[in-house]
Amino acid sequence: MISSTTSRRHFIAGTAATLIALPTLHAQTRPVLKAGDQKGGLRALLEAAGGLEGLAYDIQWSEFPAAAPLAEALNAQAVDSGPIGDAPLIFALAAGTRVKAIGANRADSYGTAVLVRPDSPLKTAADLKGKSIATNRGSIGHYITLKAITSAGLKPEDVNIRFLAPADAKLALTQGSVDAWATWEPYTALAETSQHARVLVSGRGLLPGLSYLAATDAAIASKRPVLQDFLQRVVKAQVWSYRNVDAYSSTLARIIGIPPEAAKLQFERRQQKWIAIDAKVIADQQGTADFYEQVGLIKQHLDVRGTFDTGFGTSA
């Protein structure tokens, strides 16, 4: 029979052990996802849909004005993941950035466009010969510029591309220091609804409309469950947004600071949908890489098959 004294000793010893263990338990920190984002991107979507509730990890957000600086942050491992278009991903991979696409979405490419001033005499892509076009180097705007001019029978050297950030490019266009601005949503919708610009050439029929959630190899290795959960939340939030267009557009406008009509226009016409990374996605991405090689923007042939991680599900 165990004496009451022995029992008390066991209880005290057990309690002491628990008290000693508690600080260690509380000292353990939650996983942190360093999430890169672009204006009007994933954070706005998740906040509007309530997709950030009940997280088992913390998110450290960093917003970038375009894909190129986001890609640089991925390369420096300053962020773990971020949304990036098909063309910027090609540039990042060609530069040696150790990232993979873990989720893919496809959208209507109309809003990825070459814009001109409302009173511009330019009417077609062929009219861009000898003209100046502002865009970000390596961006989807850079891609639509090259697609637009080559589809019109022009060569890259037939236009003067000036590499500017979106805010500077818009200012250059409105002040007349460039003839055109190649950009993407929500900048296109904002320029249209404010009557600062009109679409000269849209990406519809020229671009596959692909973009991705990319993650660094290091994050995939160390934070895979976190990335999987984050991607699933994004997919579910996207489904919610198209079931609640007015509510989402209103919230998006408030979060990113643009008029509601611009937020709704860019959102409705994109019709963005997360899809499986299948043979069609990979073939379209290979086509983008081959085009960049053809026009001399990347020097080596890039086989894109190794740049996808198909182990992440995207079912809503």
C-alpha positions as CSV (number, residue, x, y, z in Angstrom):
1,M,0.0,0.0,0.0
2,I,1.3,3.5,-0.9
3,S,1.4,5.8,2.1
4,S,-0.2,9.3,1.9
5,T,3.3,10.8,2.4
6,T,4.6,8.9,-0.7
7,S,1.5,10.0,-2.7
8,R,2.1,13.6,-1.8
9,R,5.7,13.3,-2.8
10,H,4.7,11.9,-6.2
11,F,2.1,14.6,-6.7
12,I,4.5,17.4,-5.7
13,A,7.2,15.9,-8.0
14,G,4.8,15.6,-10.8
15,T,3.5,19.1,-10.3
16,A,7.0,20.5,-10.2
17,A,7.9,18.7,-13.4
18,T,4.8,20.1,-15.1
19,L,5.6,23.7,-13.9
20,I,9.2,23.2,-15.2
21,A,7.8,22.0,-18.6
22,L,5.3,24.8,-19.0
23,P,7.7,27.6,-19.8
24,T,9.3,25.4,-22.5
25,L,5.8,24.7,-23.9
26,H,4.9,28.4,-24.0
27,A,8.2,29.3,-25.5
28,Q,7.5,27.3,-28.6
29,T,6.4,29.7,-31.3
30,R,3.8,29.2,-34.0
31,P,5.0,28.6,-37.5
32,V,5.3,31.8,-39.5
33,L,4.5,32.0,-43.2
34,K,6.2,34.9,-44.9
35,A,3.7,35.7,-47.6
36,G,4.5,38.0,-50.4
37,D,1.6,39.7,-52.2
38,Q,0.7,42.2,-54.9
39,K,-1.8,45.0,-54.8
40,G,-5.3,43.7,-54.8
41,G,-4.0,40.1,-54.4
42,L,-4.3,37.3,-51.9
43,R,-4.5,39.3,-48.7
44,A,-7.5,41.3,-49.8
45,L,-9.2,38.2,-51.1
46,L,-8.6,36.3,-47.8
47,E,-9.6,39.2,-45.6
48,A,-12.9,39.7,-47.5
49,A,-13.8,36.1,-47.4
50,G,-12.9,35.6,-43.7
51,G,-10.3,33.2,-44.9
52,L,-7.8,34.1,-42.2
53,E,-9.8,32.9,-39.3
54,G,-8.6,29.9,-37.2
55,L,-5.0,29.9,-38.5
56,A,-2.6,27.5,-36.8
57,Y,0.2,29.7,-37.9
58,D,1.0,33.4,-38.2
59,I,1.3,35.3,-41.5
60,Q,3.9,38.0,-42.1
61,W,2.7,39.9,-45.1
62,S,4.9,41.9,-47.5
63,E,3.2,43.8,-50.4
64,F,5.0,44.5,-53.7
65,P,3.9,46.8,-56.6
66,A,4.7,44.2,-59.2
67,A,5.9,40.6,-59.8
68,A,9.6,41.4,-60.4
69,P,10.3,42.8,-56.9
70,L,8.3,39.9,-55.5
71,A,10.4,37.5,-57.4
72,E,13.6,39.2,-56.1
73,A,12.2,38.7,-52.5
74,L,11.6,35.0,-53.3
75,N,15.1,34.7,-54.6
76,A,16.5,36.3,-51.4
77,Q,14.2,34.1,-49.3
78,A,12.7,37.2,-47.7
79,V,9.3,35.7,-48.4
80,D,8.3,32.1,-48.5
81,S,5.6,32.4,-51.2
82,G,3.7,34.8,-53.4
83,P,1.3,35.1,-56.4
84,I,3.2,35.5,-59.7
85,G,2.2,35.5,-63.3
86,D,3.5,32.9,-65.8
87,A,5.9,35.3,-67.5
88,P,7.5,36.7,-64.3
89,L,7.9,33.1,-63.1
90,I,9.9,32.3,-66.2
91,F,12.3,35.3,-65.6
92,A,12.7,34.2,-61.9
93,L,13.5,30.6,-62.9
94,A,15.9,31.7,-65.6
95,A,17.7,33.9,-63.1
96,G,18.2,30.8,-60.9
97,T,15.6,31.5,-58.3
98,R,14.9,28.3,-56.4
99,V,11.1,28.3,-56.5
100,K,8.3,26.1,-57.7
101,A,4.7,26.7,-58.6
102,I,2.5,24.9,-56.1
103,G,-0.9,26.2,-57.3
104,A,-2.2,27.5,-60.7
105,N,-5.1,29.6,-61.7
106,R,-6.4,30.7,-65.1
107,A,-8.2,33.9,-65.9
108,D,-9.5,36.0,-68.8
109,S,-6.5,38.0,-70.0
110,Y,-8.3,41.1,-71.2
111,G,-7.1,43.2,-68.4
112,T,-3.4,42.5,-69.2
113,A,-3.2,45.1,-71.8
114,V,-1.3,47.9,-73.7
115,L,-3.0,51.2,-72.8
116,V,-2.8,54.5,-74.5
117,R,-4.3,57.9,-73.7
118,P,-8.0,58.4,-74.7
119,D,-7.0,60.9,-77.4
120,S,-4.1,58.9,-78.7
121,P,-4.1,58.4,-82.5
122,L,-2.8,54.8,-82.1
123,K,-5.4,52.3,-83.2
124,T,-3.7,48.9,-83.5
125,A,-0.6,47.1,-82.3
126,A,1.1,47.8,-85.6
127,D,0.9,51.6,-84.8
128,L,3.3,51.0,-81.9
129,K,6.3,50.9,-84.3
130,G,8.7,53.5,-83.3
131,K,6.7,54.4,-80.1
132,S,7.7,54.2,-76.5
133,I,6.0,51.8,-74.1
134,A,6.3,51.8,-70.3
135,T,6.2,48.6,-68.3
136,N,8.0,46.6,-65.6
137,R,11.0,44.5,-66.7
138,G,10.1,40.8,-66.6
139,S,6.4,41.5,-65.8
140,I,3.3,40.3,-67.4
141,G,3.2,43.8,-68.9
142,H,6.5,43.2,-70.5
143,Y,5.1,39.9,-71.9
144,I,2.0,41.5,-73.4
145,T,4.1,44.2,-75.0
146,L,6.2,41.6,-76.8
147,K,3.2,39.5,-77.7
148,A,1.3,42.5,-79.1
149,I,4.1,43.7,-81.3
150,T,5.2,40.4,-82.6
151,S,1.6,39.4,-83.4
152,A,1.6,42.6,-85.6
153,G,4.7,41.6,-87.4
154,L,7.0,43.9,-85.5
155,K,10.3,43.0,-83.7
156,P,11.3,44.0,-80.1
157,E,13.7,46.5,-81.5
158,D,10.9,48.3,-83.4
159,V,9.6,49.8,-80.1
160,N,11.3,51.7,-77.3
161,I,10.5,49.9,-74.0
162,R,11.0,52.0,-70.9
163,F,11.1,50.0,-67.7
164,L,9.1,51.8,-65.0
165,A,7.1,50.8,-61.9
166,P,3.3,51.0,-62.3
167,A,2.8,54.4,-60.6
168,D,5.7,56.0,-62.6
169,A,4.4,54.3,-65.9
170,K,0.9,55.7,-65.4
171,L,2.3,59.2,-64.7
172,A,4.5,59.0,-67.8
173,L,1.5,58.0,-69.9
174,T,-0.8,60.7,-68.6
175,Q,1.9,63.4,-69.0
176,G,2.7,62.3,-72.5
177,S,6.3,61.2,-71.9
178,V,5.5,57.7,-73.3
179,D,3.1,56.7,-75.9
180,A,1.7,53.6,-74.2
181,W,1.7,51.7,-70.9
182,A,1.6,47.9,-70.7
183,T,0.1,46.8,-67.4
184,W,-2.4,44.4,-65.7
185,E,-5.3,44.5,-63.3
186,P,-6.3,46.3,-61.2
187,Y,-4.3,49.1,-62.9
188,T,-6.1,48.6,-66.2
189,A,-9.6,48.9,-64.8
190,L,-8.5,51.9,-62.7
191,A,-7.1,53.7,-65.7
192,E,-10.2,52.9,-67.8
193,T,-12.8,53.9,-65.1
194,S,-10.9,57.1,-64.4
195,Q,-10.8,57.8,-68.1
196,H,-7.0,58.2,-68.0
197,A,-6.4,55.5,-70.7
198,R,-8.1,53.1,-73.1
199,V,-7.1,49.6,-74.1
200,L,-5.2,49.5,-77.4
201,V,-4.3,45.8,-77.3
202,S,-5.7,43.3,-74.7
203,G,-4.2,40.0,-73.7
204,R,-7.3,38.1,-74.8
205,G,-6.2,35.6,-77.4
206,L,-2.5,36.4,-76.9
207,L,-1.9,35.1,-73.3
208,P,-2.8,31.8,-71.7
209,G,-4.1,33.7,-68.6
210,L,-2.0,31.7,-66.1
211,S,-0.7,32.8,-62.8
212,Y,0.6,30.8,-59.8
213,L,1.2,30.6,-56.1
214,A,4.9,30.1,-56.0
215,A,6.9,29.0,-53.0
216,T,10.7,28.7,-52.4
217,D,12.2,25.3,-52.3
218,A,13.2,25.9,-48.7
219,A,9.7,26.8,-47.6
220,I,8.3,23.7,-49.4
221,A,10.7,21.5,-47.5
222,S,10.1,23.1,-44.1
223,K,6.6,24.5,-44.2
224,R,4.7,22.2,-46.5
225,P,1.6,21.7,-44.3
226,V,1.4,25.5,-43.8
227,L,1.6,26.2,-47.5
228,Q,-1.0,23.5,-48.2
229,D,-3.4,25.1,-45.8
230,F,-2.8,28.6,-47.1
231,L,-3.4,27.5,-50.7
232,Q,-6.6,25.8,-49.7
233,R,-7.8,28.9,-48.0
234,V,-7.1,31.0,-51.1
235,V,-8.9,28.5,-53.3
236,K,-12.0,28.6,-51.1
237,A,-11.9,32.4,-50.8
238,Q,-11.9,32.6,-54.6
239,V,-15.0,30.5,-54.8
240,W,-16.6,32.6,-52.2
241,S,-15.8,35.8,-54.0
242,Y,-17.6,34.9,-57.2
243,R,-20.7,33.9,-55.1
244,N,-20.5,37.3,-53.4
245,V,-19.4,39.7,-56.2
246,D,-20.8,42.9,-54.8
247,A,-19.7,42.3,-51.2
248,Y,-16.2,41.3,-52.3
249,S,-15.8,44.1,-54.8
250,S,-16.7,46.6,-52.1
251,T,-14.3,45.2,-49.6
252,L,-11.6,44.9,-52.3
253,A,-12.0,48.6,-53.1
254,R,-11.7,49.6,-49.5
255,I,-8.6,47.4,-48.8
256,I,-6.6,48.5,-51.9
257,G,-7.9,52.0,-52.0
258,I,-9.5,52.2,-55.5
259,P,-13.0,53.2,-56.5
260,P,-15.7,50.4,-56.2
261,E,-16.4,50.5,-60.0
262,A,-12.8,49.8,-60.8
263,A,-12.6,47.0,-58.3
264,K,-15.8,45.4,-59.6
265,L,-14.8,45.8,-63.3
266,Q,-11.4,44.1,-62.9
267,F,-12.8,41.4,-60.7
268,E,-15.8,40.4,-62.8
269,R,-14.0,40.3,-66.1
270,R,-11.0,38.2,-64.8
271,Q,-13.2,35.2,-63.9
272,Q,-10.2,33.7,-62.1
273,K,-10.3,30.0,-61.2
274,W,-7.8,27.8,-59.5
275,I,-7.1,24.7,-61.5
276,A,-5.1,21.5,-61.3
277,I,-1.5,21.7,-62.6
278,D,-2.1,19.4,-65.5
279,A,-0.5,18.8,-68.9
280,K,-2.2,21.8,-70.5
281,V,-0.9,24.1,-67.8
282,I,2.6,22.8,-68.2
283,A,2.4,23.0,-72.0
284,D,1.2,26.6,-71.9
285,Q,4.0,27.5,-69.5
286,Q,6.5,25.9,-71.8
287,G,5.1,28.0,-74.6
288,T,5.8,31.2,-72.6
289,A,9.3,30.1,-71.9
290,D,9.9,29.2,-75.5
291,F,8.6,32.7,-76.6
292,Y,11.0,34.5,-74.2
293,E,13.8,32.4,-75.6
294,Q,12.7,33.2,-79.1
295,V,12.8,37.0,-78.5
296,G,16.1,36.8,-76.7
297,L,14.9,37.7,-73.2
298,I,16.3,34.4,-71.8
299,K,19.4,33.0,-73.2
300,Q,19.0,29.3,-72.3
301,H,16.3,26.8,-73.0
302,L,14.2,26.3,-70.0
303,D,12.3,23.0,-69.5
304,V,9.5,24.0,-67.2
305,R,8.4,20.5,-66.1
306,G,10.8,20.7,-63.1
307,T,9.4,24.0,-61.9
308,F,6.1,22.6,-60.7
309,D,5.2,20.8,-57.4
310,T,2.0,18.9,-58.2
311,G,1.7,17.5,-54.7
312,F,-0.5,20.4,-53.5
313,G,-4.2,20.0,-53.9
314,T,-6.5,22.8,-55.0
315,S,-9.9,21.4,-54.4
316,A,-12.4,23.9,-52.9
